[in-house]
Amino acid sequence: MSDVLAADSATIGEPAVNISIFGVFVLITLVITFRASRNNKSAADYYAAGRNISGQQNGLAIAGDYLSAASFLGIAGAIAVYGYDGFLYSIGFLVAWLVALLLVAELMRNTARFTMADVLAFRMRQRPVRMAAAISTLAVSLFYLLAQMAGAGGLVTLLLGVSGEAAQAVVVTVVGALMIFYVLVGGMRGTTYVQIIKASLLIVGAFVMTVWVLGKYGFNLSSLIGGAQDLAVEGRDVAAPGAQYGATGTSKLDFVSLGLALVLGTAGLPHVLMRFYTVPTAKDARRSVVWAIWLIGIFYLFSLIIGYGAGALVGPERILAAPGAVNAAAPLLAFELGGTVLLGIIAGVAFATILAVVAGLTITASASFAHDVYASVIKKGQVTGNGEVRVARITAVVIGAVSIGLGILALQAGINIAFLVALAFAVAASANLPTILYTLFWRNFTTQGALWSIYGGLIACVTLIIFSPVVSGAPVNPVTGVSPSLIQDVDFSWFPLNNPGLVSIPLSFFLGWLGSKLSKERPDELKSAELEVRAFTGIGAEKAVAH
């Protein structure tokens, strides 16, 4: 066992110092969570932080929620290894917020409910639509949780210097248990405060690394990219497109599919939508998105420098050989720049951000089951708020346990976290966004159309992922010597694209239209008018809050 837990001091520094810094971050966030939990007296407090978070606070919290393992670890690693093509993730993630701002944020806030299903079921048959929305929410949350668990496991593996599959599995399990604890105690209010602090620390940490890296190259971006090119994989131009996408017709289609998923997926992410319910007014919802866009955009500029800095100062070979593979680029760069202390600080901040993201995801998934399935479908509304919250907490434990198991698989397969998150975006864009847009903007949308859109998009997306190279059959990476597929040594893939968005998103829009056209149901004109007025003006929203 000593061999399994041995630390590689050449890559991770001093584990005792790392774990001490990590412990300080965890302790601080636990104190914040306990203090916030004192105010959780109702379902609205647990799910929506009492709806009294300001626009600026919510913008910071959204940034903390969004700038997760994918943003800090996955994108930095993708840029370090692939250069230009890795930065395309950042562009997609950022542009997506314009869709959320213009089409979703204010309208969803004005419905003043807890979950996405509250909006979708407003003028539809309640039980089938709520079930469909809850299943979709759980699917998106599990994909996203899979990425965060893998990121947290890889980060702590690097932090503690452990190696071997058994030790990594133990690390992911402990990390997952800690994350579940945050959710059970703090609820949405505790998660929000922790996200605000973590977003601030992460942006400051990224700024310090950015200035440090540029300083080593005389604040000359061309010199930095030249340094990354010197250590790049043989034959790869990190300053030009094509290293990851564009070499073949299939990879070009894959890039289009990825772009669609990233740009349209954000507006359908349940944990992002749920953040809009924590603010008191529609104006605060708009303000929170504007704040989030600025903060996220600035951070992605930092990630460009950090990624190229990791490529120049660490090199793809060392990055891919480290625990967590590409996801280790940013921590390794921190160690290269400032030694053990900077590594511990940056890794601690990154891990703290992951904690908040997973807490938000788990609250969203558990709230969807408790509020939409248990309270509305099983109990038909005959349940107290405390009973609903109790079921949400039990669900959080179950969801956490499942995500731990899947996270172990993803970590050991060495899959890029940014890519895993892109799959979650594909599910959100396929199953959720078409139904949301149809519900808000098309009066003739029916229950059958909603069910066809949600289930059709979800089933198509998940099926195509299962039979894609992401799960099996991907060729062996010549650098790492292993296949990037989730399941090794088997091949049952027949869908050529890594991201299914190019097929599943248009299909979901089509099925929503077709299901509504073929339905014999007559839309409720009064309910449609009420939803339209409430969504666009906010009239009636406060009444819904009181209810």
KOLLO-300769 format. One line per field, with one value per residue (C-alpha): residue number from 1; x, y, z. Coordinates in nm, 3 decimals, padded with zeros to 5 digits. Example, Ala and Ser with C-alpha at 12.3 -4.5 7.8 and 13.67 -1.06 7.14 Angstrom:
BEGIN
resi <- 1; 2
px <- 01.230; 01.367
py <- -00.450; -00.106
pz <- 00.780; 00.714
% end
This chain:
BEGIN
resi <- 1; 2; 3; 4; 5; 6; 7; 8; 9; 10; 11; 12; 13; 14; 15; 16; 17; 18; 19; 20; 21; 22; 23; 24; 25; 26; 27; 28; 29; 30; 31; 32; 33; 34; 35; 36; 37; 38; 39; 40; 41; 42; 43; 44; 45; 46; 47; 48; 49; 50; 51; 52; 53; 54; 55; 56; 57; 58; 59; 60; 61; 62; 63; 64; 65; 66; 67; 68; 69; 70; 71; 72; 73; 74; 75; 76; 77; 78; 79; 80; 81; 82; 83; 84; 85; 86; 87; 88; 89; 90; 91; 92; 93; 94; 95; 96; 97; 98; 99; 100; 101; 102; 103; 104; 105; 106; 107; 108; 109; 110; 111; 112; 113; 114; 115; 116; 117; 118; 119; 120; 121; 122; 123; 124; 125; 126; 127; 128; 129; 130; 131; 132; 133; 134; 135; 136; 137; 138; 139; 140; 141; 142; 143; 144; 145; 146; 147; 148; 149; 150; 151; 152; 153; 154; 155; 156; 157; 158; 159; 160; 161; 162; 163; 164; 165; 166; 167; 168; 169; 170; 171; 172; 173; 174; 175; 176; 177; 178; 179; 180; 181; 182; 183; 184; 185; 186; 187; 188; 189; 190; 191; 192; 193; 194; 195; 196; 197; 198; 199; 200; 201; 202; 203; 204; 205; 206; 207; 208; 209; 210; 211; 212; 213; 214; 215; 216; 217; 218; 219; 220; 221; 222; 223; 224; 225; 226; 227; 228; 229; 230; 231; 232; 233; 234; 235; 236; 237; 238; 239; 240; 241; 242; 243; 244; 245; 246; 247; 248; 249; 250; 251; 252; 253; 254; 255; 256; 257; 258; 259; 260; 261; 262; 263; 264; 265; 266; 267; 268; 269; 270; 271; 272; 273; 274; 275; 276; 277; 278; 279; 280; 281; 282; 283; 284; 285; 286; 287; 288; 289; 290; 291; 292; 293; 294; 295; 296; 297; 298; 299; 300; 301; 302; 303; 304; 305; 306; 307; 308; 309; 310; 311; 312; 313; 314; 315; 316; 317; 318; 319; 320; 321; 322; 323; 324; 325; 326; 327; 328; 329; 330; 331; 332; 333; 334; 335; 336; 337; 338; 339; 340; 341; 342; 343; 344; 345; 346; 347; 348; 349; 350; 351; 352; 353; 354; 355; 356; 357; 358; 359; 360; 361; 362; 363; 364; 365; 366; 367; 368; 369; 370; 371; 372; 373; 374; 375; 376; 377; 378; 379; 380; 381; 382; 383; 384; 385; 386; 387; 388; 389; 390; 391; 392; 393; 394; 395; 396; 397; 398; 399; 400; 401; 402; 403; 404; 405; 406; 407; 408; 409; 410; 411; 412; 413; 414; 415; 416; 417; 418; 419; 420; 421; 422; 423; 424; 425; 426; 427; 428; 429; 430; 431; 432; 433; 434; 435; 436; 437; 438; 439; 440; 441; 442; 443; 444; 445; 446; 447; 448; 449; 450; 451; 452; 453; 454; 455; 456; 457; 458; 459; 460; 461; 462; 463; 464; 465; 466; 467; 468; 469; 470; 471; 472; 473; 474; 475; 476; 477; 478; 479; 480; 481; 482; 483; 484; 485; 486; 487; 488; 489; 490; 491; 492; 493; 494; 495; 496; 497; 498; 499; 500; 501; 502; 503; 504; 505; 506; 507; 508; 509; 510; 511; 512; 513; 514; 515; 516; 517; 518; 519; 520; 521; 522; 523; 524; 525; 526; 527; 528; 529; 530; 531; 532; 533; 534; 535; 536; 537; 538; 539; 540; 541; 542; 543; 544; 545; 546; 547
px <- 00.000; 00.293; 00.376; 00.020; 00.023; 00.376; 00.412; 00.595; 00.769; 00.886; 00.532; 00.322; 00.549; 00.496; 00.167; 00.165; 00.164; -00.092; -00.334; -00.295; -00.395; -00.674; -00.796; -00.812; -01.036; -01.265; -01.286; -01.377; -01.649; -01.789; -01.820; -02.001; -02.234; -02.323; -02.393; -02.613; -02.807; -02.954; -03.184; -03.321; -03.673; -03.885; -03.873; -03.817; -03.514; -03.370; -03.436; -03.411; -03.224; -03.541; -03.535; -03.336; -03.000; -02.907; -02.826; -02.457; -02.435; -02.616; -02.384; -02.085; -02.259; -02.336; -01.969; -01.873; -02.121; -02.011; -01.633; -01.589; -01.358; -01.434; -01.336; -01.026; -00.888; -01.034; -01.000; -00.652; -00.547; -00.708; -00.523; -00.195; -00.217; -00.408; -00.355; -00.602; -00.866; -00.874; -00.978; -01.289; -01.448; -01.413; -01.575; -01.872; -01.922; -01.916; -02.136; -02.394; -02.472; -02.611; -02.878; -02.951; -02.970; -03.190; -03.426; -03.443; -03.320; -03.589; -03.875; -03.789; -03.748; -04.091; -04.255; -04.120; -04.112; -03.854; -03.779; -03.780; -04.082; -04.291; -04.262; -04.310; -04.615; -04.781; -05.025; -04.981; -05.103; -04.905; -04.804; -04.657; -04.472; -04.328; -04.207; -04.043; -03.877; -03.753; -03.600; -03.429; -03.299; -03.155; -02.984; -02.820; -02.717; -02.558; -02.350; -02.235; -02.167; -01.963; -01.734; -01.704; -01.633; -01.361; -01.214; -01.221; -01.073; -00.795; -00.718; -00.697; -00.500; -00.246; -00.265; -00.198; 00.039; -00.153; -00.138; -00.305; -00.671; -00.762; -00.625; -00.794; -01.126; -01.090; -01.013; -01.321; -01.539; -01.416; -01.454; -01.805; -01.907; -01.782; -01.980; -02.301; -02.253; -02.248; -02.583; -02.753; -02.652; -02.639; -02.910; -02.917; -02.834; -02.514; -02.420; -02.472; -02.246; -01.976; -01.999; -01.955; -01.637; -01.498; -01.561; -01.374; -01.081; -01.068; -01.061; -00.794; -00.588; -00.617; -00.517; -00.203; -00.104; -00.174; 00.047; 00.317; 00.321; 00.325; 00.603; 00.824; 00.787; 00.823; 00.444; 00.472; 00.195; 00.381; 00.682; 00.453; 00.286; 00.630; 00.738; 00.431; 00.511; 00.865; 00.728; 00.421; 00.350; 00.560; 00.397; 00.129; 00.086; -00.071; -00.127; -00.339; -00.673; -00.690; -00.499; -00.819; -01.084; -01.070; -00.827; -01.109; -01.467; -01.589; -01.391; -01.528; -01.883; -01.786; -01.679; -02.011; -02.192; -01.984; -02.050; -02.427; -02.426; -02.220; -02.407; -02.759; -02.694; -02.637; -02.993; -03.121; -02.899; -03.133; -02.884; -02.827; -03.202; -03.257; -03.020; -03.262; -03.523; -03.297; -03.327; -03.621; -03.698; -03.661; -03.427; -03.197; -03.210; -03.088; -02.825; -02.697; -02.647; -02.464; -02.232; -02.179; -02.091; -01.825; -01.670; -01.673; -01.535; -01.245; -01.168; -01.159; -00.902; -00.695; -00.745; -00.595; -00.272; -00.274; -00.324; -00.044; 00.169; 00.122; 00.212; 00.529; 00.653; 00.530; 00.480; 00.216; 00.428; 00.442; 00.077; -00.052; 00.164; 00.031; -00.270; -00.577; -00.391; -00.497; -00.688; -00.359; -00.223; -00.321; -00.201; 00.128; 00.177; 00.114; 00.383; 00.622; 00.566; 00.546; 00.633; 00.439; 00.260; 00.114; 00.017; -00.166; -00.346; -00.452; -00.553; -00.744; -00.931; -01.012; -01.136; -01.343; -01.511; -01.589; -01.753; -01.994; -02.075; -02.156; -02.363; -02.568; -02.612; -02.714; -02.964; -03.117; -03.145; -03.282; -03.524; -03.654; -03.728; -03.874; -04.078; -04.181; -04.200; -04.263; -04.473; -04.658; -04.692; -04.678; -04.839; -05.044; -04.957; -05.056; -04.719; -04.566; -04.264; -04.052; -04.152; -04.053; -03.714; -03.655; -03.711; -03.479; -03.203; -03.245; -03.235; -02.916; -02.743; -02.854; -02.748; -02.414; -02.348; -02.422; -02.203; -01.915; -01.921; -01.936; -01.670; -01.429; -01.474; -01.421; -01.113; -00.946; -01.020; -00.850; -01.133; -01.105; -01.346; -01.434; -01.543; -01.760; -01.931; -01.991; -02.193; -02.405; -02.464; -02.573; -02.835; -02.957; -02.976; -03.154; -03.403; -03.466; -03.412; -03.657; -03.934; -03.856; -03.863; -04.179; -04.351; -04.255; -04.307; -04.557; -04.916; -05.009; -04.749; -04.919; -04.848; -04.778; -04.533; -04.355; -04.326; -04.205; -03.950; -03.812; -03.809; -03.714; -03.421; -03.307; -03.326; -03.161; -02.882; -02.805; -02.829; -02.589; -02.347; -02.357; -02.278; -02.013; -01.634; -01.676; -01.794; -01.607; -01.400; -01.193; -00.848; -00.549; -00.393; -00.034; 00.086; -00.074; -00.084; -00.446; -00.789; -00.982; -01.305; -01.486; -01.487; -01.161; -01.088; -01.435; -01.592; -01.966; -01.964; -02.141; -02.212; -01.898; -01.931; -01.814; -02.087; -02.444; -02.582; -02.582; -02.840; -03.025; -03.094; -03.272; -03.452; -03.592; -03.719; -03.881; -04.044; -04.186; -04.345; -04.467; -04.609; -04.806; -04.938; -05.054; -05.205; -05.582; -05.538; -05.662; -05.421; -05.567; -05.590; -05.634; -05.334; -05.125; -05.215; -05.143; -04.800; -04.719; -04.816; -04.632; -04.317; -04.289; -04.413; -04.371; -04.736; -04.859; -04.512; -04.515; -04.848; -04.684; -04.402; -04.646; -04.828
py <- 00.000; 00.231; 00.211; 00.303; 00.609; 00.720; 01.083; 01.195; 01.507; 01.602; 01.678; 01.756; 01.913; 01.832; 01.648; 01.756; 02.125; 02.063; 01.885; 02.157; 02.431; 02.211; 02.155; 02.530; 02.582; 02.298; 02.426; 02.779; 02.655; 02.424; 02.719; 02.922; 02.631; 02.578; 02.948; 02.964; 02.653; 02.837; 03.029; 02.722; 02.716; 02.639; 02.477; 02.822; 02.870; 02.529; 02.542; 02.915; 03.079; 03.264; 03.454; 03.740; 03.711; 04.035; 04.047; 04.112; 03.832; 03.594; 03.687; 03.596; 03.275; 03.185; 03.241; 03.017; 02.758; 02.782; 02.820; 02.467; 02.178; 02.210; 02.575; 02.577; 02.226; 02.090; 02.400; 02.485; 02.128; 02.133; 02.455; 02.319; 02.001; 02.115; 02.492; 02.687; 02.414; 02.391; 02.757; 02.684; 02.543; 02.884; 03.064; 02.826; 02.843; 03.226; 03.291; 03.058; 03.318; 03.556; 03.296; 03.263; 03.641; 03.717; 03.417; 03.256; 03.440; 03.704; 03.489; 03.196; 03.425; 03.578; 03.238; 03.250; 02.874; 02.621; 02.398; 02.392; 02.159; 02.429; 02.634; 02.348; 02.209; 02.549; 02.509; 02.134; 01.816; 01.825; 01.467; 01.345; 01.673; 01.689; 01.330; 01.396; 01.717; 01.545; 01.257; 01.504; 01.708; 01.397; 01.292; 01.632; 01.653; 01.307; 01.387; 01.712; 01.543; 01.280; 01.552; 01.730; 01.409; 01.313; 01.663; 01.665; 01.316; 01.403; 01.724; 01.562; 01.272; 01.525; 01.718; 01.414; 01.243; 00.915; 00.676; 00.350; 00.284; 00.171; 00.487; 00.710; 00.535; 00.599; 00.966; 01.013; 00.840; 01.066; 01.375; 01.272; 01.213; 01.561; 01.715; 01.538; 01.673; 02.031; 01.978; 01.815; 02.094; 02.419; 02.403; 02.668; 02.956; 02.795; 02.692; 03.048; 03.209; 02.948; 03.000; 03.377; 03.336; 03.061; 03.256; 03.554; 03.339; 03.152; 03.467; 03.623; 03.302; 03.284; 03.651; 03.591; 03.293; 03.489; 03.782; 03.542; 03.347; 03.660; 03.804; 03.508; 03.595; 03.972; 04.017; 03.910; 03.674; 03.572; 03.462; 03.260; 03.080; 03.020; 02.857; 02.632; 02.539; 02.436; 02.168; 02.075; 01.720; 01.651; 01.784; 01.984; 02.360; 02.492; 02.839; 02.712; 02.531; 02.162; 01.991; 01.844; 01.935; 01.987; 01.718; 01.505; 01.558; 01.374; 01.595; 01.907; 01.784; 01.702; 02.062; 02.195; 01.951; 02.062; 02.430; 02.376; 02.191; 02.455; 02.760; 02.618; 02.399; 02.666; 02.799; 02.446; 02.353; 02.292; 02.410; 02.735; 02.790; 02.730; 03.015; 03.262; 03.177; 03.301; 03.671; 03.891; 04.059; 04.011; 04.309; 04.127; 03.820; 04.029; 04.199; 03.865; 03.735; 04.053; 04.019; 03.652; 03.727; 03.981; 03.760; 03.447; 03.629; 03.773; 03.434; 03.266; 03.520; 03.419; 03.051; 03.114; 03.238; 02.964; 02.695; 02.817; 02.873; 02.510; 02.402; 02.614; 02.563; 02.210; 02.050; 01.807; 01.502; 01.572; 01.681; 01.364; 01.145; 01.306; 01.178; 01.321; 01.363; 01.687; 01.799; 01.833; 02.115; 02.411; 02.257; 02.149; 02.501; 02.643; 02.412; 02.513; 02.882; 02.903; 02.562; 02.377; 02.676; 02.811; 02.457; 02.405; 02.740; 02.699; 02.336; 02.427; 02.710; 02.489; 02.212; 02.460; 02.572; 02.212; 02.165; 02.450; 02.326; 01.978; 02.118; 02.322; 02.025; 01.792; 02.040; 02.085; 01.712; 01.631; 01.926; 01.810; 01.461; 01.579; 01.871; 01.735; 01.358; 01.300; 01.604; 01.666; 01.320; 01.066; 01.272; 01.492; 01.804; 01.660; 01.699; 01.955; 02.166; 01.992; 01.651; 01.756; 01.882; 01.556; 01.357; 01.598; 01.525; 01.149; 01.187; 01.390; 01.097; 00.854; 01.086; 01.143; 00.771; 00.711; 01.002; 00.870; 00.539; 00.702; 00.957; 00.677; 00.528; 00.864; 00.947; 00.615; 00.647; 00.991; 01.162; 01.542; 01.709; 01.988; 01.723; 01.546; 01.875; 01.928; 01.604; 01.739; 02.051; 01.831; 01.659; 01.996; 02.147; 01.840; 01.756; 02.088; 02.395; 02.314; 02.246; 02.563; 02.782; 02.622; 02.664; 03.032; 03.142; 02.907; 02.908; 02.596; 02.383; 02.082; 01.819; 01.561; 01.796; 01.854; 01.481; 01.400; 01.681; 01.592; 01.214; 01.219; 01.457; 01.276; 00.925; 01.025; 01.211; 00.941; 00.662; 00.836; 00.897; 00.530; 00.417; 00.685; 00.672; 00.846; 00.518; 00.260; 00.209; 00.530; 00.475; 00.459; 00.799; 00.786; 01.014; 00.839; 00.489; 00.432; 00.479; 00.784; 00.581; 00.533; 00.155; 00.002; -00.307; -00.324; -00.160; -00.129; 00.223; 00.298; 00.673; 00.854; 01.187; 01.240; 01.498; 01.413; 01.770; 01.806; 01.528; 01.530; 01.906; 01.955; 01.623; 01.747; 02.072; 01.871; 01.622; 01.906; 02.061; 01.728; 01.608; 01.930; 01.922; 01.560; 01.610; 01.618; 01.830; 02.187; 02.430; 02.615; 02.971; 03.125; 02.942; 03.028; 03.395; 03.394; 03.234; 03.482; 03.785; 03.656; 03.566; 03.897; 04.137; 03.961; 04.030; 03.748; 03.624; 03.746; 03.571; 03.247; 03.303; 03.343; 03.029
pz <- 00.000; 00.061; -00.308; -00.398; -00.177; -00.260; -00.357; -00.665; -00.535; -00.883; -00.987; -00.680; -00.419; -00.050; 00.023; 00.390; 00.291; 00.016; 00.246; 00.513; 00.267; 00.135; 00.491; 00.558; 00.254; 00.356; 00.715; 00.604; 00.370; 00.639; 00.879; 00.611; 00.537; 00.905; 00.959; 00.649; 00.750; 01.051; 00.817; 00.635; 00.780; 00.472; 00.128; -00.028; 00.199; 00.114; -00.263; -00.344; -00.051; 00.048; -00.285; -00.129; -00.309; -00.492; -00.863; -00.800; -00.544; -00.776; -01.065; -00.851; -00.743; -01.104; -01.189; -00.899; -01.023; -01.387; -01.345; -01.229; -01.297; -01.667; -01.683; -01.468; -01.515; -01.837; -02.055; -01.929; -02.004; -02.348; -02.437; -02.298; -02.506; -02.818; -02.819; -03.034; -03.045; -02.666; -02.641; -02.849; -02.533; -02.367; -02.659; -02.661; -02.285; -02.288; -02.594; -02.440; -02.175; -02.438; -02.515; -02.143; -02.100; -02.399; -02.398; -02.056; -01.744; -01.691; -01.820; -01.593; -01.291; -01.351; -01.309; -00.950; -00.892; -00.767; -01.066; -01.445; -01.434; -01.264; -01.582; -01.827; -01.643; -01.591; -01.880; -01.946; -01.779; -01.456; -01.382; -01.714; -01.783; -01.431; -01.456; -01.791; -01.669; -01.352; -01.550; -01.783; -01.488; -01.323; -01.648; -01.702; -01.337; -01.342; -01.652; -01.494; -01.160; -01.339; -01.469; -01.134; -00.942; -01.189; -01.162; -00.783; -00.769; -01.011; -00.826; -00.483; -00.631; -00.751; -00.424; -00.205; -00.444; -00.452; -00.743; -00.834; -00.913; -00.560; -00.397; -00.656; -00.593; -00.220; -00.287; -00.508; -00.247; 00.035; -00.182; -00.281; 00.081; 00.172; -00.113; -00.006; 00.345; 00.213; 00.043; 00.341; 00.577; 00.380; 00.117; -00.156; 00.081; 00.207; -00.145; -00.272; -00.011; -00.066; -00.444; -00.405; -00.201; -00.423; -00.745; -00.603; -00.491; -00.822; -01.032; -00.810; -00.823; -01.202; -01.228; -01.020; -01.236; -01.555; -01.454; -01.333; -01.661; -01.877; -01.661; -01.744; -02.114; -02.085; -02.109; -02.473; -02.580; -02.896; -02.690; -02.464; -02.756; -02.905; -02.581; -02.588; -02.948; -02.849; -02.613; -02.820; -02.937; -03.245; -03.561; -03.372; -03.425; -03.105; -03.255; -03.544; -03.561; -03.641; -03.360; -03.216; -03.473; -03.847; -03.958; -04.103; -04.212; -03.903; -03.667; -03.841; -03.784; -03.427; -03.375; -03.510; -03.283; -02.985; -03.060; -03.079; -02.749; -02.569; -02.703; -02.653; -02.350; -02.085; -02.116; -02.047; -01.751; -01.454; -01.190; -01.381; -01.426; -01.054; -00.969; -01.129; -00.864; -00.582; -00.677; -00.573; -00.910; -01.285; -01.293; -01.052; -01.278; -01.573; -01.359; -01.232; -01.587; -01.692; -01.392; -01.472; -01.837; -01.737; -01.469; -01.683; -01.988; -01.789; -01.639; -01.981; -02.097; -01.795; -01.884; -02.229; -02.072; -01.807; -02.073; -02.298; -01.987; -01.886; -02.239; -02.235; -01.879; -01.804; -02.144; -02.274; -02.194; -01.819; -01.813; -01.978; -01.752; -01.430; -01.230; -01.400; -01.732; -01.910; -01.602; -01.411; -01.631; -01.409; -01.078; -01.239; -01.374; -01.026; -00.887; -01.163; -01.091; -00.714; -00.578; -00.312; -00.158; -00.485; -00.590; -00.262; -00.287; -00.651; -00.604; -00.288; -00.462; -00.761; -00.536; -00.335; -00.657; -00.748; -00.408; -00.477; -00.826; -00.705; -00.420; -00.668; -00.900; -00.621; -00.476; -00.822; -00.890; -00.544; -00.555; -00.891; -00.757; -00.426; -00.565; -00.905; -00.856; -00.484; -00.390; -00.719; -00.877; -00.594; -00.316; -00.555; -00.360; -00.021; 00.152; 00.386; 00.294; 00.559; 00.427; 00.077; 00.197; 00.385; 00.065; -00.120; 00.129; 00.094; -00.285; -00.256; -00.085; -00.356; -00.639; -00.469; -00.439; -00.808; -00.917; -00.703; -00.889; -01.231; -01.132; -01.045; -01.392; -01.563; -01.354; -01.424; -01.796; -01.798; -01.989; -02.026; -01.784; -02.027; -02.271; -02.011; -01.932; -02.304; -02.302; -02.014; -02.224; -02.516; -02.300; -02.164; -02.513; -02.651; -02.378; -02.200; -02.415; -02.700; -02.449; -02.253; -02.565; -02.701; -02.361; -02.331; -02.692; -02.866; -02.746; -02.946; -02.770; -02.606; -02.343; -02.613; -02.781; -02.450; -02.381; -02.733; -02.715; -02.371; -02.405; -02.772; -02.719; -02.404; -02.547; -02.875; -02.697; -02.440; -02.700; -02.936; -02.647; -02.543; -02.896; -02.959; -02.918; -02.582; -02.427; -02.638; -02.948; -02.957; -03.109; -02.875; -02.806; -02.939; -02.658; -02.358; -02.506; -02.394; -02.547; -02.415; -02.408; -02.078; -02.122; -02.235; -02.452; -02.610; -02.915; -02.965; -03.112; -03.440; -03.406; -03.530; -03.343; -02.985; -02.920; -03.035; -03.035; -03.414; -03.438; -03.106; -03.075; -03.412; -03.355; -03.023; -03.178; -03.458; -03.219; -03.007; -03.315; -03.456; -03.124; -03.084; -03.441; -03.408; -03.062; -03.016; -02.704; -02.724; -02.551; -02.251; -02.384; -02.039; -01.895; -02.201; -02.169; -01.796; -01.847; -02.123; -01.913; -01.607; -01.802; -01.986; -01.718; -01.385; -01.296; -01.074; -00.993; -00.632; -00.578; -00.690; -00.441; -00.156; -00.263
% end
